[in-house]
Amino acid sequence: MEKAELRQSLLKSRRSLSAEEVRQKSDRLCQHLESSPLFAQAKTILAYFSFRQEPDLSSLFGTNRRWGFPRCVEQSLWWHFWKPGERIKTGAYGINEPHPDSPVCHPAEVDLILVPAVACDAQGYRLGYGGGFYDRLLSSPEWKSKPTVGIVFDFAYLPQLPVEPWDLPLSGVCTDEGWRLENTILNLR
């Protein structure tokens, strides 16, 4: 199955989830993240604001960490610090973003990146939304060495995805059923 067809099929499955199912699955996923030493040791984490029934990580945002969130600026992601209660705005793609005036988060400050995805596979590859924003970010020298965890509901964790030459594997994948892929170097548990 081609990427576009697979993406549409998985997004349709995700849209079929009820709000209650999304909440329950998101809560379980967050519990698995919180139980990881990698997460526990991270002081600055890049995340995302849930959109179109993505796993919702908002229950984690009140923890005593620094959180960075993306803003789409042309064809790039810019990361800004954000705390619950601070202003957000709707970006060009209808996704919530930190206000442009919020402090910028630089790569040297980041300990962990939680990466949204349509799907992830057993080799750590990610199927995104097709815009290439995360592919460009994660392949750049200043971000390449950061631990990355794909965040998907378990039905979107697949044995294998179609892979392009520019695709880079993630360090790990976490779902509502637990850690599905772990890079032992990162000691995710």
ABEGO torsion letter per residue (X at the ends): XBAAAAAAAAAAAAAABBAAAAAAAAAAAAAAAAABAAAAABABBBBBBBBGGBBBAAAAAABBBBBBBBBBBEABBBBBBBBBGBBBBBBAAGBBBBBAABBBBBAAABABBBBBBABBBAAGBBBBAGAGAAAAAAABAAAAABBBBBBBBAAABBABBBBBAABBBBABBBBAAEBABBBAAAGAX
